[in-house]
């Protein structure tokens, strides 16, 4: 998929302010927003928004309006990017990630797990979830926390991406896991990663929009649900998610920003899921709920 980058060259203070504005504006679209300093010109910063080229004209209009609303007179630059798998290119050589009792590593990594750690082999690819992102790492930390207190038998990884969270659950204790994603490429990637981690017998990978797949009926209700998506789709699926959770079940939600906490807690309380714990990693929020 071809990508377009829109950028604003500015100073550090303005860059941080604009990044917050653009992150909030584009969070539900899932567009990446970044701010970085020019190493060749210390003090000069750039804020960038990345989007599919097919949506570039709309993003350009929205970005121009955001600059106008914030009173910023900076010129909005535009750059067409080569058709490259940027996830793989960027993450291929990153070091392993430790989160809770887990260590997520690529095949190039030589960092051996410690005796108490559970290793998960995930190479960067076309599906989200290598552990490097704060939402994935936050989910792993909360999975580590809840599995120290409770035994689970039937889990759901909703928005599974690479399958890293489903694999972590299956490696932690004996349980069945349903790994669901809206993207067929993610499903194929998750299945591949399950095989590489030798947990394919415990995990069923499916492609589904929400809960519209017969596998949910076949699996029954879940005592553990992990959903690392975004605030808007999580809110829209709150009722279905609650209905598919067993009494006494635990729900871990991520893909959230700190300011969205009150809204999500209120939405899920209305569906009978009660807030237990909040965790922030790299400015991404993970919430843990319990169904009485």
Secondary structure, 3 states (H helix, E strand, C coil): CCEEEEEEEEEHHHHHHHHHHHHHHHCCCCCEEEEEECCCCCCEEEEEEEEEHHHHHHHHHHHHHHHHHCCCCCCCEEEEECCCCHHHHHHCCCCCEEECCEEEECCCCCCCCCCCCEEEECCCCCCCCCCCCHHHHHHHHHHHHHHCCCCCCEEEEECCCCCHHHHHHHHHCCCEEEEEECCHHHHHHHHHHHHHCCCCCCEEEEECCCCCCHHHHHHCCEEEEEEECCHHHHHHCHHHHHHCEEEEEEEEEEEEEHHHHHHHHHHHHHCCEEEEEEEEECCEEEEEEEEC
